[in-house]
């Protein structure tokens, strides 16, 4: 029953335009450490009765998905993730969560509890579900699209068989980075510490006091970071994707997939 339910749920996720679906071993996900001040929780802290987590990945094939609108950010907070009192909308968060609710309904209709969550450690969950490799810039890389997907988890009391985790040997099996450090060298504010993400204390691989993304939400951003802001409106901008865009893994495949939606550039008449 559990195996059939899992495959039916996978099909429903793909019907909702997710490109990735996997199930990590819950016990392993519960043990993963994560950095402070990021609004992250263990699955059991979000849903005490959770028995499984389904990880869904959405191909972020257009820059518009990285649109951010922010206001009412308390200047005494660290506004990198969801913080108390913050009003912060990121387009890809809204997209994946809206679609994840539709997948949840599939489980509700079968008598199970299910809720979407972006507050668990989704990078670790994706790797534990065998969907990708946490690269040197700390984003999950997949062979299909590199870092060009966004993740959401569905917590449920349904029992789903876990998948095998991503196997990684430096320079060998499962290593999608190998000796490449393009993302590190491309970062204009040198926020990414060289080397693999594996084995680095959570929160220490990227210097959040230098990284452009949190600086975009600071009330007094550094001049170095501000030079790379892509402002759309008084409170709207594109989230920085310099390291993300520089990654060669899956780039060509991602561009081909995007072209299926609009083969030629749109021009107003």
N, C-alpha and C positions, 0 to 999 in steps of 0.2 A: 504493500500500500504506500509506504513512505517513498519508495523508488519511483512509483508511478506518479505520485503527487509532485515529486521534485521535477520530473520531466514535463509534466503539465504546467508547472509554475515557470519553468524555463521558457516554454513555448509562449506563455502569456507575457513574460518579460520581453521577449523578442517582438511580440505583437505590438507592444508599447514602445518600440523603436530602441530598446536597449540593445547594445551589441555584445555585452558580456554578462554572464551569469555564473555564479559559483557559490559554494557553501563551505566556509571554513569550519574546522573543528572548534566548537564553542569553548571547550576547556582551554585550548591553546590561546584563543583570542582573549579570553578573560585574564590571562596571565601577562599579556603584552604591556610593557610600561609605556607611558606617553608623557610628553612635556606638560608642565603646568601652564596656566593662563591661556589655554586653547579651547576651553569649553568642552573637553572630551570626557567621556564616561565609559565604564564597562557596560556591556550589553545588559547584564543583570541589574545594573543601577537604573537603566532606562525602563526595562520590563522585567520585573522579578521572576515572572513565570516563563521566561524565554527558554526555548529548547533548541532553537536553530536561528542562524542568521543567514539570509540570502544576500549576496553582494551583487549589485547590478551596476554596470558601467555603460555610460552614454557617450558616444563618439562626439567630441566637441569639434565640429568640422567648420565652424565659422567664428570669426573674431567677435561678432556681436554677442556670442554666448558669454564672453568675458566682461560684459558691461556691469559696472557697479554704480549704485546710487547710494550715497551715504549722507546722513545728517544726524544731528543730536548725538554725536559721539562725545561721551564725557572725556574731557582732556586729561583727567587723572587716571584713566583706565588704559589698558593695553588693547587697542582695538584691532587685534589681528583676527580674532574669531568673534563669535557671538559673546558680547559682554553685557552686563546688566545696564539697562538704560540706553543701549545703542539702537539706532535705527539704521540698518545696513542690509541692502538688498543686492544680491549677486545673481545675475540672470541664470547662470548654469545651476546654482543651487535651487532656484525656483523651478527650473525645467525638470531636473531629475526628481525632485520631491513630488511635484504634481503628477508625474507619470508613475512614480512608485506607489502613490495612493491608489491608482487604478489597479496596480498589480495586487495590492493588499486586498482589494475588493474580491479578487479571485479566491483568496483564502477565506475571507469572511463568509462568502456564499457557500463554503464547504464546512462551516462551523468552527473555524480556527480564529484565534486572535492574531492580529498582525498590525504593526505600525512601522512607518518608515523612520529612519534616523540618519542624520548626518553628524550626530554627536558622539558616535563611537569611532574607534581608530580605523577608518576605512582603508587607509593605505596598507596597514598590517592585515586587515581582513581580506583584501584583494590578493595579497601575496600568499596568505594562508589558504586561500581558496584555489591557488594555482593559476590565477589569472594574469599575473605579471610580476615584475621584478622592481624593487624599490631602487631607483637609480641614484646617481651621485648628487643630483639636485633635490633629492628626497621625494620626487614624484614617482608614481607607479608607471613603469614602462611596460607596454605590451608589445609583442612582436608585430601585431597588426597595425597599431597606430602610434607607437612610442608613448609619450606622455599625454597624448591628445584625446583623453576621455575623462569624464567626471563620474564620481562614484556616489552611491547611496546604499544604505543597508536596510533590509526589511527584517525586523525582529518578530518572531512568531512562536507560538506554543506548539506548532506542528513539528514533528520529528522528520528532518531531512538528512539524508546520508551525506556526510562531509566528503569533499573532494581532497585529493592529494595536494599538499602545499607546493609552492614554487621551489624547485631545487636549485641551489646556487653554489657554484664553485668559482672562486676568483680566477678570471681568465679562461674559464672552461664552461661546464654545463650551467645553463641558465643565466650566464653573465651577459646581459645585453649592453653593458657599457665597455667592458674590457679595458683597454688602455686609453679610451676616448675621454677627454675632459673639456670638450667644447663648451658645455654649459657653464662650467666653472670659469673658463677664460672669457666667455662672452658677457658675463654679468658685469655691467659697467661700474657697480659700486663694490665689487669683490665681496659679496655677502656669503658666497658658498665656500666652505672649507674644502680643500682638495681631498681626494680619496673617496672610497666607498662610504655609503651611508651605514652599512652593516657594522656593528661594533661601536658606533659612536653614541654617546649618551643622548637620550631623547632631548630635542630642542637645541642641541649644540652644533648640528651640521650646517645650519643656516643662521647667520647672525641677524636676528630680527631687528636689531637697532640700526642695521645698514640696509636690509632688504627693502626694495622699492614698494612691495605690496603693502606692508603695514605702514610705511611712511605715507602712502596715499591717504591714509585715514588719520594721521597725526594732525593736531591743530597747528603744529610748527614743524613741518617736514624739513629735512636737511636739504640744503641747496643742491647737493650732489644727486640726491634721489629725485628732487622736484624737476630737474632738467629732463627727466625721462617720463614725466606724467603725460598721459594722453587725455586731455580734458574735453569732455563733451558738453557740459553745462555747469552751472554753479555748484552742483552737488553730484554730477555724473561724470564718470570716466571709464576708460578701459583698464582693467587690472593688468599689471605688468606681466608679460609672457615672454620676456627676452630669452631666459634660459630654456623655457618650454619650446619656443619656436626654433631654437638653435639645434635641438636634438635631431640627429639624422635618422634615428630608429623610427621606422614606420611612416616617415614624412611623405614619401611618394605615394604610398597606399592611401594615406589620409587625403591627399590632394585629389586622387582619383575618385575616392568615395564622395568627396565634396562636389566634384564636377557632375556627379549623377543628378544632383539636385538642381543645379543651374549651370549647364555646360558653357554658356557665354556670359560675360559680365553684364549686369543689369545697367541700362542707361535710361535716364528719364527723357521723355519726349515733350 
